[in-house]
Amino acid sequence: MVDRCLLRPTVSTDLPALVALERSSFSDPWTAEQLGEAIADEAAIALVLEEQGEVVGSVLARVVADEAEILTIAVSPTHRRRGLGRRMLDAAVADSAARGAQTVWLEVRHSNRAAREMYLGAGFVAAGVRRGYYRRPPEDAIVLCHRIVPAASDGAPLQ
Ligand SMILES: CC(C)(COP(=O)(O)OP(=O)(O)OC[C@H]1O[C@@H](n2cnc3c(N)ncnc32)[C@H](O)[C@@H]1OP(=O)(O)O)[C@@H](O)C(=O)NCCC(=O)NCCS
């Protein structure tokens, strides 16, 4: 299928669409206030995917020093399995690298197979578990990380 979606920076007028997207995607969605604050943060990377004038996907990340964190990412339920989530994730990782991040971190619900598969496919690896991290419903988080810039010790030949 030809992808007609436009990937662009999030603007404040996207907020109602982002709230709706969060509500349709998460059991414990971010509020308008939380989303507004995150987007306004100068450390934020905030992108939306728009199709025919409608916001169908969103990713929010944050870069501090040489580390980035994916805060939230969602694709409208009617637009999933078209590669849009992966497209936004790759763009957020690339933007993080451009801003100096060497590692990207995120948390994902243990039961969230779709997201976990997407992250693994994009090069993220498991780095730990945060017990009881989520509420509504309570669940452990799997911590994933993606090293954009290999550490000096990674794959170094043994002398
Ligand atoms: C996770 C999410 C963003 C994926 O978006 P998407 O646009 O459907 O994903 P893509 O089409 O880009 O798929 C990328 C890869 O993810 C994996 N994937 C996506 N949906 C999947 C599913 N339902 N089951 C298994 N694997 C899945 C696949 O590996 C897929 O690659 P493939 O199509 O080559 O098999 C979307 O399911 C979503 O919005 N979920 C609700 C919000 C959420 O859970 N966000 C993540 C919070 S940590």
The ligand as an SDF file (V2000), in Angstrom:
LIG
                    3D

 48 50  0  0  0  0  0  0  0  0999 V2000
    2.6770   -0.5530   19.0370 C   0  0  0  0  0  0  0  0  0  0  0  0
    2.0790    0.2340   17.8490 C   0  0  0  0  0  0  0  0  0  0  0  0
    2.5490    1.7000   17.9450 C   0  0  0  0  0  0  0  0  0  0  0  0
    2.6040   -0.3810   16.5370 C   0  0  0  0  0  0  0  0  0  0  0  0
    2.1590    0.4360   15.4800 O   0  0  0  0  0  0  0  0  0  0  0  0
    1.8960   -0.1760   14.0110 P   0  0  0  0  0  0  0  0  0  0  0  0
    1.8590    0.9710   13.0730 O   0  0  0  0  0  0  0  0  0  0  0  0
    0.7400   -1.0860   14.0240 O   0  0  0  0  0  0  0  0  0  0  0  0
    3.2380   -1.0490   13.8140 O   0  0  0  0  0  0  0  0  0  0  0  0
    3.9390   -1.3600   12.4160 P   0  0  0  0  0  0  0  0  0  0  0  0
    2.9210   -1.6400   11.3730 O   0  0  0  0  0  0  0  0  0  0  0  0
    4.9560   -0.3140   12.1490 O   0  0  0  0  0  0  0  0  0  0  0  0
    4.6580   -2.7320   12.7830 O   0  0  0  0  0  0  0  0  0  0  0  0
    6.0390   -2.7960   13.0490 C   0  0  0  0  0  0  0  0  0  0  0  0
    6.3300   -4.1740   13.6390 C   0  0  0  0  0  0  0  0  0  0  0  0
    5.7450   -4.2810   14.9320 O   0  0  0  0  0  0  0  0  0  0  0  0
    5.2980   -5.6210   15.1530 C   0  0  0  0  0  0  0  0  0  0  0  0
    3.8530   -5.6110   15.3500 N   0  0  0  0  0  0  0  0  0  0  0  0
    3.0060   -4.5780   15.1840 C   0  0  0  0  0  0  0  0  0  0  0  0
    1.7470   -4.9310   15.5290 N   0  0  0  0  0  0  0  0  0  0  0  0
    1.8280   -6.2210   15.9310 C   0  0  0  0  0  0  0  0  0  0  0  0
    0.8640   -7.1400   16.4190 C   0  0  0  0  0  0  0  0  0  0  0  0
   -0.4320   -6.8020   16.5530 N   0  0  0  0  0  0  0  0  0  0  0  0
    1.2890   -8.3690   16.7690 N   0  0  0  0  0  0  0  0  0  0  0  0
    2.5780   -8.7250   16.6350 C   0  0  0  0  0  0  0  0  0  0  0  0
    3.5500   -7.8970   16.1640 N   0  0  0  0  0  0  0  0  0  0  0  0
    3.1690   -6.6540   15.8280 C   0  0  0  0  0  0  0  0  0  0  0  0
    5.6790   -6.4040   13.9320 C   0  0  0  0  0  0  0  0  0  0  0  0
    6.9650   -6.9360   14.1490 O   0  0  0  0  0  0  0  0  0  0  0  0
    5.7120   -5.3200   12.8700 C   0  0  0  0  0  0  0  0  0  0  0  0
    6.5560   -5.6510   11.7950 O   0  0  0  0  0  0  0  0  0  0  0  0
    5.9130   -6.4510   10.5510 P   0  0  0  0  0  0  0  0  0  0  0  0
    4.7020   -5.6850   10.1220 O   0  0  0  0  0  0  0  0  0  0  0  0
    7.0170   -6.4330    9.5420 O   0  0  0  0  0  0  0  0  0  0  0  0
    5.5520   -7.8090   11.0550 O   0  0  0  0  0  0  0  0  0  0  0  0
    0.5290    0.1320   17.8320 C   0  0  0  0  0  0  0  0  0  0  0  0
    0.1560   -1.2300   17.9450 O   0  0  0  0  0  0  0  0  0  0  0  0
   -0.1470    0.9100   18.9350 C   0  0  0  0  0  0  0  0  0  0  0  0
   -0.4230    2.1160   18.7820 O   0  0  0  0  0  0  0  0  0  0  0  0
   -0.4260    0.2460   20.0680 N   0  0  0  0  0  0  0  0  0  0  0  0
   -1.0940    0.9160   21.2040 C   0  0  0  0  0  0  0  0  0  0  0  0
   -0.1460    1.8970   21.8690 C   0  0  0  0  0  0  0  0  0  0  0  0
    1.1190    1.1900   22.3690 C   0  0  0  0  0  0  0  0  0  0  0  0
    1.0610    0.0780   22.8720 O   0  0  0  0  0  0  0  0  0  0  0  0
    2.2650    1.9070   22.2440 N   0  0  0  0  0  0  0  0  0  0  0  0
    3.5350    1.4040   22.7270 C   0  0  0  0  0  0  0  0  0  0  0  0
    3.7150    1.7470   24.1610 C   0  0  0  0  0  0  0  0  0  0  0  0
    5.2780    1.1620   24.8240 S   0  0  0  0  0  0  0  0  0  0  0  0
  1  2  1  0
  2  3  1  0
  2  4  1  0
  2 36  1  0
  4  5  1  0
  5  6  1  0
  6  7  2  0
  6  8  1  0
  6  9  1  0
  9 10  1  0
 10 11  2  0
 10 12  1  0
 10 13  1  0
 13 14  1  0
 14 15  1  0
 15 16  1  0
 15 30  1  0
 16 17  1  0
 17 18  1  0
 17 28  1  0
 18 19  1  0
 18 27  1  0
 19 20  2  0
 20 21  1  0
 21 22  1  0
 21 27  2  0
 22 23  1  0
 22 24  2  0
 24 25  1  0
 25 26  2  0
 26 27  1  0
 28 29  1  0
 28 30  1  0
 30 31  1  0
 31 32  1  0
 32 33  2  0
 32 34  1  0
 32 35  1  0
 36 37  1  0
 36 38  1  0
 38 39  2  0
 38 40  1  0
 40 41  1  0
 41 42  1  0
 42 43  1  0
 43 44  2  0
 43 45  1  0
 45 46  1  0
 46 47  1  0
 47 48  1  0
M  END
$$$$
